[in-house]
Amino acid sequence: MPIPVAQVARTFAECTPLFFALGEAPRQQILLLLTEHEMLNVGQIAERLPLSRPAISHHLKVLRQAGLVAMQESGTENRYSLTAEPAIALLERFVAEVKDCSR
């Protein structure tokens, strides 16, 4: 039995913050940078990207809200790491539901 369209719509709505977070190049750059490094602070990201510290902090906030990045306090600094597994699982669920509806 195919998945109801209402269920697909709910899953799609759950993906909205993720799609928003992935929609801008600076956030994509930060995510790619975090794939190469276990943890980075804002200063370390600023050394590698042509963005101001406030801009990086803003983008990290959006990425955190979408569940793509985690923050860990380390003394006086915040260090950020990639946490893409839940987002990947959500996207996989969405794709599977859409595939099921199109059969």
CYANA upper distance limits for C-alpha pairs under 8 A (distance plus 0.5 A):
  2 PRO  CA    100 ASP  CA      6.17
  2 PRO  CA    101 CYS  CA      6.15
  2 PRO  CA    103 ARG  CA      8.22
  3 ILE  CA      7 GLN  CA      7.22
  3 ILE  CA      8 VAL  CA      7.76
  3 ILE  CA     97 GLU  CA      6.89
  3 ILE  CA    100 ASP  CA      6.83
  3 ILE  CA    101 CYS  CA      6.54
  4 PRO  CA      8 VAL  CA      7.21
  4 PRO  CA    101 CYS  CA      7.90
  5 VAL  CA      9 ALA  CA      6.62
  5 VAL  CA    101 CYS  CA      7.65
  6 ALA  CA     10 ARG  CA      6.78
  7 GLN  CA     11 THR  CA      6.80
  8 VAL  CA     12 PHE  CA      6.49
  8 VAL  CA     94 PHE  CA      7.36
  8 VAL  CA     97 GLU  CA      6.49
  8 VAL  CA     98 VAL  CA      7.19
  9 ALA  CA     13 ALA  CA      6.63
 10 ARG  CA     14 GLU  CA      6.81
 11 THR  CA     15 CYS  CA      6.91
 11 THR  CA     90 LEU  CA      8.33
 11 THR  CA     93 ARG  CA      8.28
 11 THR  CA     94 PHE  CA      6.47
 12 PHE  CA     16 THR  CA      7.14
 12 PHE  CA     94 PHE  CA      7.03
 15 CYS  CA     19 PHE  CA      6.64
 15 CYS  CA     90 LEU  CA      7.60
 15 CYS  CA     91 LEU  CA      7.65
 16 THR  CA     20 PHE  CA      6.59
 17 PRO  CA     21 ALA  CA      6.57
 17 PRO  CA     65 GLN  CA      8.00
 17 PRO  CA     66 ALA  CA      5.77
 18 LEU  CA     22 LEU  CA      6.69
 18 LEU  CA     66 ALA  CA      5.62
 18 LEU  CA     67 GLY  CA      8.21
 18 LEU  CA     68 LEU  CA      8.38
 18 LEU  CA     87 ALA  CA      7.69
 19 PHE  CA     23 GLY  CA      6.50
 20 PHE  CA     24 GLU  CA      8.25
 21 ALA  CA     27 ARG  CA      7.30
 21 ALA  CA     62 VAL  CA      6.51
 21 ALA  CA     63 LEU  CA      6.21
 21 ALA  CA     66 ALA  CA      6.92
 22 LEU  CA     27 ARG  CA      6.95
 22 LEU  CA     28 GLN  CA      6.59
 23 GLY  CA     27 ARG  CA      8.22
 23 GLY  CA     28 GLN  CA      8.23
 24 GLU  CA     28 GLN  CA      6.91
 25 ALA  CA     29 GLN  CA      6.59
 26 PRO  CA     30 ILE  CA      6.76
 26 PRO  CA     51 LEU  CA      8.47
 26 PRO  CA     59 HIS  CA      7.86
 27 ARG  CA     31 LEU  CA      6.69
 27 ARG  CA     59 HIS  CA      6.35
 27 ARG  CA     60 LEU  CA      8.03
 27 ARG  CA     63 LEU  CA      7.73
 28 GLN  CA     32 LEU  CA      6.67
 29 GLN  CA     33 LEU  CA      6.58
 29 GLN  CA     49 LEU  CA      8.29
 30 ILE  CA     34 LEU  CA      6.69
 30 ILE  CA     45 ILE  CA      7.86
 31 LEU  CA     35 THR  CA      6.86
 31 LEU  CA     82 LEU  CA      7.46
 32 LEU  CA     36 GLU  CA      7.39
 33 LEU  CA     37 HIS  CA      7.11
 33 LEU  CA     45 ILE  CA      8.27
 34 LEU  CA     38 GLU  CA      7.04
 34 LEU  CA     39 MET  CA      7.36
 34 LEU  CA     40 LEU  CA      7.78
 34 LEU  CA     80 TYR  CA      8.45
 34 LEU  CA     81 SER  CA      6.67
 34 LEU  CA     82 LEU  CA      6.30
 35 THR  CA     82 LEU  CA      7.23
 37 HIS  CA     81 SER  CA      8.41
 38 GLU  CA     81 SER  CA      6.50
 38 GLU  CA     82 LEU  CA      8.11
 39 MET  CA     79 ARG  CA      6.35
 39 MET  CA     80 TYR  CA      5.74
 39 MET  CA     81 SER  CA      5.23
 39 MET  CA     82 LEU  CA      8.38
 40 LEU  CA     44 GLN  CA      6.31
 40 LEU  CA     45 ILE  CA      6.96
 40 LEU  CA     79 ARG  CA      5.70
 40 LEU  CA     80 TYR  CA      5.81
 40 LEU  CA     81 SER  CA      7.30
 41 ASN  CA     45 ILE  CA      6.88
 41 ASN  CA     77 GLU  CA      7.42
 41 ASN  CA     78 ASN  CA      6.33
 41 ASN  CA     79 ARG  CA      4.88
 41 ASN  CA     80 TYR  CA      6.47
 42 VAL  CA     46 ALA  CA      6.57
 42 VAL  CA     53 ARG  CA      6.87
 42 VAL  CA     56 ILE  CA      7.12
 42 VAL  CA     57 SER  CA      7.28
 42 VAL  CA     78 ASN  CA      8.13
 42 VAL  CA     79 ARG  CA      7.97
 43 GLY  CA     47 GLU  CA      6.76
 43 GLY  CA     53 ARG  CA      7.40
 44 GLN  CA     48 ARG  CA      7.22
 45 ILE  CA     49 LEU  CA      6.67
 45 ILE  CA     56 ILE  CA      8.07
 46 ALA  CA     50 PRO  CA      7.29
 46 ALA  CA     51 LEU  CA      6.54
 46 ALA  CA     52 SER  CA      6.97
 46 ALA  CA     53 ARG  CA      6.60
 46 ALA  CA     56 ILE  CA      7.67
 51 LEU  CA     55 ALA  CA      6.67
 51 LEU  CA     56 ILE  CA      6.86
 52 SER  CA     56 ILE  CA      6.72
 53 ARG  CA     57 SER  CA      6.62
 54 PRO  CA     58 HIS  CA      6.70
 55 ALA  CA     59 HIS  CA      6.73
 56 ILE  CA     60 LEU  CA      6.53
 57 SER  CA     61 LYS  CA      6.69
 58 HIS  CA     62 VAL  CA      7.04
 59 HIS  CA     63 LEU  CA      6.71
 60 LEU  CA     64 ARG  CA      6.48
 60 LEU  CA     69 VAL  CA      7.75
 61 LYS  CA     65 GLN  CA      6.67
 62 VAL  CA     66 ALA  CA      6.82
 63 LEU  CA     67 GLY  CA      6.83
 63 LEU  CA     68 LEU  CA      5.81
 63 LEU  CA     69 VAL  CA      6.07
 64 ARG  CA     68 LEU  CA      6.25
 64 ARG  CA     69 VAL  CA      5.26
 64 ARG  CA     70 ALA  CA      6.49
 64 ARG  CA     71 MET  CA      8.18
 66 ALA  CA     87 ALA  CA      8.47
 67 GLY  CA     83 THR  CA      7.31
 67 GLY  CA     84 ALA  CA      7.71
 67 GLY  CA     86 PRO  CA      7.81
 67 GLY  CA     87 ALA  CA      7.23
 68 LEU  CA     82 LEU  CA      6.55
 68 LEU  CA     83 THR  CA      5.51
 68 LEU  CA     84 ALA  CA      5.44
 68 LEU  CA     86 PRO  CA      8.48
 68 LEU  CA     87 ALA  CA      7.11
 69 VAL  CA     80 TYR  CA      6.95
 69 VAL  CA     81 SER  CA      6.05
 69 VAL  CA     82 LEU  CA      5.16
 69 VAL  CA     83 THR  CA      5.58
 69 VAL  CA     84 ALA  CA      7.70
 70 ALA  CA     80 TYR  CA      6.09
 70 ALA  CA     81 SER  CA      5.87
 70 ALA  CA     82 LEU  CA      6.88
 70 ALA  CA     83 THR  CA      6.65
 71 MET  CA     78 ASN  CA      6.74
 71 MET  CA     79 ARG  CA      6.09
 71 MET  CA     80 TYR  CA      5.10
 71 MET  CA     81 SER  CA      7.11
 72 GLN  CA     78 ASN  CA      6.11
 72 GLN  CA     79 ARG  CA      5.68
 72 GLN  CA     80 TYR  CA      6.84
 73 GLU  CA     77 GLU  CA      6.53
 73 GLU  CA     78 ASN  CA      5.02
 73 GLU  CA     79 ARG  CA      6.73
 74 SER  CA     78 ASN  CA      6.34
 74 SER  CA     79 ARG  CA      7.23
 84 ALA  CA     88 ILE  CA      6.53
 85 GLU  CA     89 ALA  CA      6.68
 86 PRO  CA     90 LEU  CA      6.72
 87 ALA  CA     91 LEU  CA      6.69
 88 ILE  CA     92 GLU  CA      6.55
 89 ALA  CA     93 ARG  CA      6.64
 90 LEU  CA     94 PHE  CA      6.74
 91 LEU  CA     95 VAL  CA      6.64
 92 GLU  CA     96 ALA  CA      6.58
 93 ARG  CA     97 GLU  CA      6.64
 94 PHE  CA     98 VAL  CA      6.70
 95 VAL  CA     99 LYS  CA      6.59
 96 ALA  CA    100 ASP  CA      6.62
 97 GLU  CA    101 CYS  CA      6.75
 98 VAL  CA    102 SER  CA      6.80
 99 LYS  CA    103 ARG  CA      7.17
